[in-house]
């Protein structure tokens, strides 16, 4: 592997001059610059990125910590962040925590050791230790989908999850549904699930509809749990006429359950998901869902982090994004509408 000394010897200049050309830190004549660039190409020289980052105090790398790459929403959002970062000459390290506190802390420590310029911290849980580690690392970071105490001076990007859930349930109510079930994303330590459940409850109460606790079935944001929950709901004597699943994967699982139970969607039962992942428009029937505007979320995340990296200080800003309902073919007027 060629070194900077090999390039300097081949070009007949000092190593310092080669460094100035690579880093564009001092004027070098066009003739000398061309000679050096030709030597770099001829010897297939690649600068040591780690050494360069130590000299410059910047790695042009950011870390993105996500709760579960099995969930396409996070995969699609991370892809959009990477695309934006790439245009700004930043590389991206993706860390999958599987919603585990220890893995969150582990990856924050790994990213700190790799001297990344900034961290995007996306979490569905409320582990205080992870936030404390981010603060103590002194690395600029943005927290996504988690409310942070203003006293901690953190920048956040949030989607109004409660509003999104309200939109989903109110759509079903407008279609005449009263027996509306929901498939949650887990226990109450899951921030995203709790917010969407609050939105479901609020919409039901505001419309003076009874909340049947048997209709609130726990899932885990993955497709099999939506299928299991759907089978449970569709085998009830007084089965619901509509289901709001807290993400698209569980909604698609519920569609499979409906089919196996001999129910037609949306004629017999309506189903709404959340996230508007790419596959939701290709399900059979295409899924009615809540769109979180991933493009805007990704841009807000990167722009907020870039501002922090440039200023080296948090501004305690909060960007809130309002989701919207996408109506497709899995919802219809309630079959027993009075």
C-alpha positions as CSV (number, residue, x, y, z in Angstrom):
1,X,0.0,0.0,0.0
2,X,1.5,3.4,-1.1
3,X,2.3,6.0,1.6
4,X,2.5,9.7,1.4
5,X,6.3,9.4,1.4
6,X,6.0,7.2,-1.8
7,X,3.9,9.9,-3.4
8,X,6.3,12.7,-2.5
9,X,9.3,10.7,-3.8
10,X,7.5,9.9,-7.0
11,X,6.5,13.5,-7.6
12,X,9.8,14.9,-6.4
13,X,8.3,17.1,-3.7
14,X,8.2,17.0,0.1
15,X,5.6,15.1,2.1
16,X,4.3,18.4,3.5
17,X,3.6,19.7,-0.1
18,X,1.6,16.5,-0.8
19,X,-0.4,17.0,2.4
20,X,-1.2,20.6,1.4
21,X,-2.5,19.4,-2.0
22,X,-4.6,16.7,-0.4
23,X,-6.1,18.9,2.3
24,X,-6.1,22.1,0.2
25,X,-4.4,24.0,3.1
26,X,-1.8,26.0,1.2
27,X,-1.2,27.4,-2.3
28,X,0.6,25.0,-4.6
29,X,1.4,25.9,-8.2
30,X,-0.7,24.2,-10.9
31,X,2.3,22.3,-12.3
32,X,3.3,20.8,-8.9
33,X,-0.3,20.1,-8.0
34,X,-0.8,18.2,-11.3
35,X,2.4,16.3,-10.7
36,X,1.2,15.2,-7.2
37,X,-2.3,14.3,-8.4
38,X,-0.8,12.1,-11.2
39,X,1.5,10.4,-8.6
40,X,-1.5,9.7,-6.3
41,X,-3.4,8.2,-9.2
42,X,-0.4,6.2,-10.5
43,X,0.4,4.7,-7.1
44,X,-3.3,4.3,-6.1
45,X,-2.6,6.2,-2.9
46,X,-5.5,6.5,-0.3
47,X,-5.0,8.9,2.6
48,X,-5.4,7.4,6.1
49,X,-8.8,8.6,7.1
50,X,-8.2,8.0,10.8
51,X,-4.9,9.9,10.9
52,X,-6.5,12.7,8.8
53,X,-9.4,13.0,11.2
54,X,-7.0,13.3,14.1
55,X,-5.1,16.1,12.4
56,X,-8.2,18.0,11.3
57,X,-10.3,17.3,14.4
58,X,-13.1,16.1,12.2
59,X,-14.0,12.7,10.9
60,X,-16.9,13.6,8.5
61,X,-18.8,10.7,10.0
62,X,-22.0,10.6,11.9
63,X,-23.6,7.7,13.8
64,X,-27.3,6.9,13.6
65,X,-28.6,4.8,16.5
66,X,-31.9,3.1,15.6
67,X,-34.2,0.8,17.8
68,X,-34.9,-1.9,15.2
69,X,-33.7,-2.3,11.7
70,X,-36.3,-5.2,11.2
71,X,-38.9,-2.4,11.2
72,X,-38.9,-0.9,7.6
73,X,-39.8,2.5,8.9
74,X,-36.4,2.9,10.6
75,X,-34.7,1.4,7.6
76,X,-36.4,3.8,5.2
77,X,-35.7,6.8,7.5
78,X,-32.1,5.9,8.0
79,X,-31.7,5.5,4.2
80,X,-33.0,9.0,3.7
81,X,-30.7,10.4,6.4
82,X,-27.7,8.7,4.7
83,X,-28.7,10.1,1.3
84,X,-28.8,13.7,2.7
85,X,-25.5,13.2,4.7
86,X,-23.7,11.8,1.6
87,X,-24.5,15.0,-0.3
88,X,-22.7,16.9,2.5
89,X,-19.7,14.5,2.3
90,X,-20.6,12.7,5.6
91,X,-20.4,8.9,5.9
92,X,-22.9,7.2,8.2
93,X,-22.5,4.4,10.8
94,X,-25.8,2.6,11.6
95,X,-26.2,1.0,15.0
96,X,-29.2,-1.3,15.7
97,X,-30.0,-1.5,19.4
98,X,-33.1,-3.8,19.3
99,X,-34.7,-1.6,21.9
100,X,-32.2,-2.8,24.5
101,X,-30.7,-0.4,27.1
102,X,-27.4,-2.1,27.2
103,X,-27.0,-2.0,23.4
104,X,-27.9,1.7,23.3
105,X,-25.1,2.4,25.8
106,X,-22.7,0.0,24.0
107,X,-23.2,1.7,20.6
108,X,-23.0,5.2,22.1
109,X,-19.6,4.2,23.5
110,X,-18.5,2.7,20.2
111,X,-19.4,5.9,18.3
112,X,-17.6,8.0,20.9
113,X,-14.4,5.9,20.5
114,X,-14.6,6.2,16.7
115,X,-14.7,10.0,17.2
116,X,-17.8,10.6,15.1
117,X,-18.7,14.3,14.5
118,X,-22.3,13.8,15.6
119,X,-25.0,11.3,16.6
120,X,-28.6,10.8,15.6
121,X,-30.3,9.0,18.5
122,X,-33.6,7.4,17.6
123,X,-35.3,5.5,20.4
124,X,-38.7,4.0,21.2
125,X,-37.8,3.6,24.9
126,X,-37.2,5.8,27.9
127,X,-33.7,4.7,29.1
128,X,-32.3,7.7,31.0
129,X,-28.7,6.2,31.1
130,X,-28.4,6.5,27.3
131,X,-29.2,10.2,27.3
132,X,-26.8,10.8,30.2
133,X,-24.1,9.0,28.2
134,X,-24.7,11.2,25.2
135,X,-24.5,14.3,27.3
136,X,-21.3,13.2,28.9
137,X,-19.7,12.3,25.6
138,X,-19.6,16.0,24.5
139,X,-20.5,14.8,20.9
140,X,-23.2,16.9,19.2
141,X,-26.4,14.8,19.1
142,X,-30.1,15.0,18.1
143,X,-32.7,13.0,19.9
144,X,-35.6,11.7,17.7
145,X,-39.1,10.7,18.9
146,X,-38.4,11.2,22.6
147,X,-39.3,14.2,24.8
148,X,-36.3,15.5,26.7
149,X,-36.4,17.7,29.8
150,X,-35.6,21.3,28.8
151,X,-33.0,21.5,31.6
152,X,-30.8,19.0,29.8
153,X,-30.4,21.3,26.8
154,X,-30.9,18.8,24.0
155,X,-32.1,19.3,20.4
156,X,-35.0,17.1,19.4
157,X,-37.0,16.1,16.4
158,X,-40.5,14.8,17.1
159,X,-43.5,13.5,15.1
160,X,-46.8,14.2,16.9
161,X,-47.6,10.5,17.5
162,X,-50.8,11.2,19.4
163,X,-52.1,13.4,16.6
164,X,-51.4,10.7,14.1
165,X,-53.2,8.1,16.1
166,X,-56.2,10.4,16.5
167,X,-56.4,10.9,12.7
168,X,-56.5,7.1,12.2
169,X,-59.2,6.5,14.8
170,X,-61.3,9.5,13.8
171,X,-61.3,8.3,10.2
172,X,-62.8,5.0,11.4
173,X,-65.3,6.8,13.6
174,X,-66.4,9.0,10.6
175,X,-67.1,5.7,8.7
176,X,-69.5,4.7,11.5
177,X,-67.3,2.3,13.4
178,X,-67.8,2.1,17.1
179,X,-66.2,-1.2,18.0
180,X,-62.6,-0.2,17.3
181,X,-59.8,-2.3,18.5
182,X,-56.1,-1.4,18.6
183,X,-52.9,-3.4,18.4
184,X,-50.2,-1.7,20.5
185,X,-46.5,-1.9,20.1
186,X,-45.7,-3.2,23.6
187,X,-45.8,-2.1,27.2
188,X,-45.9,1.4,28.5
189,X,-42.1,1.8,28.6
190,X,-42.3,2.0,24.8
191,X,-42.6,5.7,24.1
192,X,-44.0,5.4,20.6
193,X,-46.6,2.8,21.6
194,X,-47.7,4.8,24.6
195,X,-48.2,8.0,22.6
196,X,-50.2,6.2,19.9
197,X,-52.3,4.6,22.6
198,X,-53.0,8.0,24.2
199,X,-54.2,9.2,20.8
200,X,-56.5,6.2,20.4
201,X,-58.0,6.7,23.8
202,X,-58.4,10.5,23.3
203,X,-60.2,10.0,19.9
204,X,-62.6,7.4,21.5
205,X,-63.3,9.6,24.5
206,X,-63.9,12.8,22.5
207,X,-66.4,10.9,20.4
208,X,-68.0,9.4,23.5
209,X,-67.3,5.8,22.5
210,X,-66.8,2.9,24.9
211,X,-63.2,1.7,25.3
212,X,-63.3,-2.1,25.6
213,X,-60.2,-3.2,27.3
214,X,-60.5,-6.6,25.5
215,X,-60.0,-4.7,22.2
216,X,-56.6,-3.4,23.3
217,X,-54.2,-6.2,22.3
218,X,-50.4,-6.0,22.8
219,X,-48.1,-6.6,19.9
220,X,-44.4,-5.8,19.3
221,X,-44.3,-3.7,16.1
222,X,-43.5,-6.8,14.0
223,X,-45.8,-8.7,11.6
224,X,-46.3,-12.0,13.4
225,X,-47.6,-10.1,16.5
226,X,-50.2,-8.3,14.3
227,X,-51.3,-11.7,13.0
228,X,-51.6,-13.2,16.5
229,X,-53.5,-10.1,17.8
230,X,-55.8,-10.2,14.7
231,X,-56.6,-13.9,15.3
232,X,-57.5,-13.1,18.9
233,X,-59.7,-10.2,17.9
234,X,-61.5,-11.9,15.0
235,X,-62.3,-15.0,17.1
236,X,-64.2,-12.9,19.7
237,X,-68.0,-13.4,20.0
238,X,-68.4,-9.6,19.7
239,X,-65.6,-9.0,17.3
240,X,-64.5,-5.4,16.4
241,X,-65.5,-3.9,13.1
242,X,-62.3,-2.0,12.8
243,X,-58.6,-2.3,13.9
244,X,-56.0,0.4,14.3
245,X,-52.6,-1.2,14.4
246,X,-49.8,0.9,15.8
247,X,-47.6,0.3,12.7
248,X,-48.0,-1.1,9.2
249,X,-46.2,-4.4,9.8
250,X,-48.8,-5.3,12.5
251,X,-51.6,-4.1,10.3
252,X,-50.4,-6.4,7.5
253,X,-50.3,-9.2,10.0
254,X,-53.9,-8.4,10.9
255,X,-54.9,-8.5,7.2
256,X,-53.5,-12.1,7.0
257,X,-55.5,-13.0,10.1
258,X,-58.7,-11.5,8.6
259,X,-58.2,-13.6,5.5
260,X,-57.7,-16.8,7.4
261,X,-60.9,-16.1,9.5
262,X,-62.9,-15.7,6.3
263,X,-63.4,-11.9,6.7
264,X,-63.2,-9.5,3.8
265,X,-61.3,-6.3,4.2
266,X,-62.8,-3.7,4.2
267,X,-66.3,-5.0,3.7
268,X,-66.4,-7.0,7.0
269,X,-63.6,-5.2,8.9
270,X,-61.6,-2.1,8.4
271,X,-57.8,-1.9,9.1
272,X,-55.6,1.2,9.6
273,X,-51.8,1.1,10.0
274,X,-49.2,3.7,10.9
275,X,-45.9,4.7,9.2
276,X,-46.7,4.4,5.5
277,X,-43.8,2.2,4.8
278,X,-43.2,1.4,1.1
279,X,-44.9,-2.1,1.3
280,X,-48.1,-0.6,2.6
281,X,-49.2,0.6,-0.8
282,X,-48.6,-2.9,-2.2
283,X,-50.5,-4.9,0.4
284,X,-53.7,-6.6,-0.7
285,X,-55.8,-4.4,-0.4
286,X,-53.5,-1.4,-0.2
287,X,-53.3,-0.2,3.4
288,X,-54.9,2.9,4.8
289,X,-52.2,4.4,7.1
290,X,-50.6,7.4,8.8
291,X,-47.8,9.1,6.9
292,X,-45.0,10.6,9.1
293,X,-43.4,12.5,6.3
294,X,-40.1,10.7,6.4
295,X,-38.5,13.2,4.0
296,X,-39.2,16.1,6.3
297,X,-38.2,14.1,9.4
298,X,-34.8,13.1,7.8
299,X,-34.1,16.7,6.6
300,X,-35.0,18.1,10.0
301,X,-32.8,15.6,11.8
302,X,-29.7,16.2,9.6
303,X,-30.1,20.0,9.5
304,X,-30.5,20.1,13.3
305,X,-27.4,18.0,13.8
306,X,-25.3,19.9,11.2
307,X,-26.1,23.2,13.0
308,X,-25.0,21.6,16.3
309,X,-21.8,20.3,14.8
310,X,-21.0,23.7,13.3
311,X,-21.8,25.6,16.5
312,X,-20.6,23.0,18.9
313,X,-23.5,23.7,21.2
314,X,-27.1,22.6,21.6
315,X,-29.8,25.2,21.1
316,X,-32.5,23.3,23.0
317,X,-34.6,23.4,19.8
318,X,-37.6,21.2,19.2
319,X,-38.9,20.4,15.7
320,X,-42.4,18.9,15.6
321,X,-43.8,17.3,12.5
322,X,-47.5,16.7,12.1
323,X,-48.4,13.4,10.3
324,X,-51.2,13.0,7.8
325,X,-53.7,10.2,7.0
326,X,-53.3,8.3,3.7
327,X,-56.7,6.7,2.8
328,X,-56.4,3.6,0.6
329,X,-58.5,0.4,0.3
330,X,-58.6,-1.2,3.7
331,X,-61.2,1.1,5.3
332,X,-64.9,1.4,4.4
333,X,-68.3,2.3,6.0
334,X,-69.1,0.1,9.0
335,X,-71.2,-2.9,7.9
336,X,-73.6,-2.5,10.8
337,X,-73.8,1.3,10.7
338,X,-77.0,2.5,12.3
